[in-house]
């Protein structure tokens, strides 16, 4: 009897391949990737970027559907902020060319109407402050009441750090979602902000979560952080479990400490989008500031096919965004329906 020799196996052990593991863990089992795996995802090469984006898109479709939530934002109080967030031209501590401006109630109502006309279901009122004083809270109360009386749109707010009393007041006046970003990973935060702590921001986020309002909490990437710190930020956001994560890319502003940082490479930005989706499979992941500079038109399309399922349309707080018609046309081209206004809220 002649012995036979088996041919060597060509099977690859999927346990050693990060994208195969991510497909099983996130797409099939619905479990987010942890820190170590996110670092590995962020280190994948450009030769696997298309595969990574497809995986993130599949996760988005399975756990969030094909709808895209559209939001507009307006600054109630611009400039003159006492904090020193190094990326922000609204800080009163820097020489950035942003003057302090307040909007009145009719202007806010008009902005809400214009936002609703784009098809957006969400209108966010933002103020450049450490936290709201009584004047700002009174204006918010009047603004929310006036907007709800004239515009069929949900109202969100971003007014800095809050007390428990202010959290309860905003909820009771009809604000359904509050934005307060972590901004950066805990280990990198002192390099970004020195006038308040990461813990202070986290505490406000926890109070919002416990109040019944939806929590919108994200951050910025491309500020000089390491890949490991990007993975750390995604993991810390996953721990907080916000309803929505706005993902911003640094747009270096003149007069700020970060003005000379080179914009993030587009492929790195796309890998970051996919990694955040794999860390937050069921979360609204929103395109926010800096995507026009970092990704351009083609990259914006790739991100929408790589995990993003919400966009801010129009301009941002101190920088210009894409024409809302361009974003809406792109969503139509990609057969991505705009999420309808939830009449129960």
DARA-V191488 format. One record per residue. N is the residue number from 1. RES is the residue in one small letter. OMEGA is omega in degrees with one decimal (none if undefined). BURIAL is + if it has 24 or more other ideal C-beta (glycine too) atoms within 12 Angstrom, else -. Layout:
BEGIN
n=[N N]
res=[RES RES]
omega=[OMEGA OMEGA]
burial=[BURIAL BURIAL]
END
This chain:
BEGIN
n=[1 2 3 4 5 6 7 8 9 10 11 12 13 14 15 16 17 18 19 20 21 22 23 24 25 26 27 28 29 30 31 32 33 34 35 36 37 38 39 40 41 42 43 44 45 46 47 48 49 50 51 52 53 54 55 56 57 58 59 60 61 62 63 64 65 66 67 68 69 70 71 72 73 74 75 76 77 78 79 80 81 82 83 84 85 86 87 88 89 90 91 92 93 94 95 96 97 98 99 100 101 102 103 104 105 106 107 108 109 110 111 112 113 114 115 116 117 118 119 120 121 122 123 124 125 126 127 128 129 130 131 132 133 134 135 136 137 138 139 140 141 142 143 144 145 146 147 148 149 150 151 152 153 154 155 156 157 158 159 160 161 162 163 164 165 166 167 168 169 170 171 172 173 174 175 176 177 178 179 180 181 182 183 184 185 186 187 188 189 190 191 192 193 194 195 196 197 198 199 200 201 202 203 204 205 206 207 208 209 210 211 212 213 214 215 216 217 218 219 220 221 222 223 224 225 226 227 228 229 230 231 232 233 234 235 236 237 238 239 240 241 242 243 244 245 246 247 248 249 250 251 252 253 254 255 256 257 258 259 260 261 262 263 264 265 266 267 268 269 270 271 272 273 274 275 276 277 278 279 280 281 282 283 284 285 286 287 288 289 290 291 292 293 294 295 296 297 298 299 300 301 302 303 304 305 306 307 308 309 310 311 312 313 314 315 316 317 318 319 320 321 322 323 324 325 326 327 328 329 330 331 332 333 334 335 336 337 338 339 340 341 342 343 344 345]
res=[x x x x x x x x x x x x x x x x x x x x x x x x x x x x x x x x x x x x x x x x x x x x x x x x x x x x x x x x x x x x x x x x x x x x x x x x x x x x x x x x x x x x x x x x x x x x x x x x x x x x x x x x x x x x x x x x x x x x x x x x x x x x x x x x x x x x x x x x x x x x x x x x x x x x x x x x x x x x x x x x x x x x x x x x x x x x x x x x x x x x x x x x x x x x x x x x x x x x x x x x x x x x x x x x x x x x x x x x x x x x x x x x x x x x x x x x x x x x x x x x x x x x x x x x x x x x x x x x x x x x x x x x x x x x x x x x x x x x x x x x x x x x x x x x x x x x x x x x x x x x x x x x x x x x x x x x x x x x x x x x x x x x x x x x x x x x x x x x x x x x x x x x x]
omega=[-176.2 178.1 176.4 179.6 179.2 175.2 178.7 -178.1 176.1 -178.2 176.9 179.1 -177.8 -177.8 179.9 -177.0 -173.0 -177.9 175.4 177.5 -179.8 179.0 -179.5 -174.1 -172.9 -175.2 -175.3 -173.7 176.7 -179.5 -177.3 174.1 175.2 -172.5 -175.2 179.6 178.1 175.7 -179.8 176.6 -178.3 179.0 179.2 -176.2 178.9 -179.2 -179.7 -175.8 -179.7 178.3 179.6 -179.8 178.7 177.6 -179.7 178.1 178.0 178.1 179.1 -178.3 -177.1 -171.7 -179.8 -177.0 -174.1 -178.0 177.6 177.4 -177.1 -176.9 170.2 179.0 175.6 179.5 176.0 179.1 -173.6 174.6 175.8 -179.3 -178.4 -177.7 -174.8 176.1 -165.5 -180.0 -163.0 179.9 178.4 179.1 176.5 -178.3 -176.7 -179.1 -179.0 -176.6 176.2 -179.5 -178.0 -176.2 172.9 173.1 177.0 -174.6 178.6 178.5 178.9 178.5 179.2 178.5 178.2 177.8 -179.9 177.9 -179.7 -179.1 176.7 -174.9 -178.6 177.4 -173.2 177.8 -174.3 177.9 -173.2 175.4 179.2 -178.0 171.9 178.0 -173.8 169.5 -175.3 177.8 -178.4 179.0 177.8 178.9 176.8 -179.0 179.9 -177.7 -179.4 179.2 -178.5 -179.9 -179.7 179.7 -172.7 -173.1 177.9 -175.9 175.7 -178.0 174.6 -178.4 173.7 -171.0 178.6 -176.8 -171.1 165.8 177.6 179.3 179.2 175.7 -178.8 -179.1 179.6 177.2 -175.9 -179.8 174.7 173.1 -174.3 179.7 -179.8 178.9 172.3 -173.4 168.9 178.8 -176.2 175.7 -177.8 -177.5 -178.5 -172.8 -179.9 176.4 -176.1 -177.3 176.7 -174.5 170.0 -172.0 173.3 -178.0 178.1 178.8 -178.4 -179.0 176.5 179.9 179.2 179.3 178.0 179.9 -175.5 -175.7 -174.0 172.0 173.3 178.1 172.1 -174.3 -179.5 -179.1 177.9 172.3 -177.4 -179.0 -178.3 179.0 176.5 174.0 179.9 179.2 171.7 177.2 178.0 178.7 179.5 -180.0 -179.6 174.4 178.6 177.8 -179.6 176.9 177.6 175.7 -175.1 176.0 172.3 -178.3 -179.7 174.9 -174.7 169.6 -170.8 -175.9 178.5 176.5 178.1 178.2 -179.0 -173.2 -175.6 176.3 179.4 177.8 -178.3 174.3 -173.7 179.8 175.2 178.3 179.3 175.7 179.8 177.3 -178.4 179.6 178.4 176.9 -179.3 175.3 -173.4 -170.4 -175.0 -174.2 169.8 179.8 -168.4 166.8 176.7 -170.7 172.4 -175.8 -178.8 -179.8 -172.4 -172.1 -174.9 -176.1 -177.2 179.5 176.8 176.6 -179.2 179.3 176.5 175.8 -177.6 173.2 -179.7 174.7 174.5 -179.7 164.9 179.6 179.3 -176.1 176.8 -173.9 -179.5 179.2 -179.4 174.8 175.2 172.3 -179.5 -179.8 178.6 178.9 -178.9 176.8 178.9 178.0 178.0 179.3 -177.5 -179.1 178.2 -178.0 177.7 -178.9 -178.7 175.6 178.7 -173.2 -178.7 -178.5 none]
burial=[- - - - - - - - - - - - - - - - - + + + + + + - + + + - - - - + + + + - + + + + + + + + - - - + + - + + + + + + + + + + + - + + - - + + + + + + + + + + + + + + + - + + + + + + + + + + + + - + - + - - - - + - + - - + + - + + - + + + - + + + + + + + + + + + + + + + - - - + + - + + + + + + - + + + - - + - + + + + + + + + + + - - - + + - + + + - + + + + + + + + + + + + + + - + + - + + + - - + - + - + + + - + + + + + + - + - + + + + + + + + + + + + + - + - + + + + + + + + + + - + + + + + + + + + + + + + + - - + + + - - + - + + - + + + + + + + + + + + + + + + + + + + + + + + + + + + + + + - - - + + + + + + + + + + + + + + + + + + + + + - + + - + - - + + - + + - - + - + - + + - + - - - -]
END
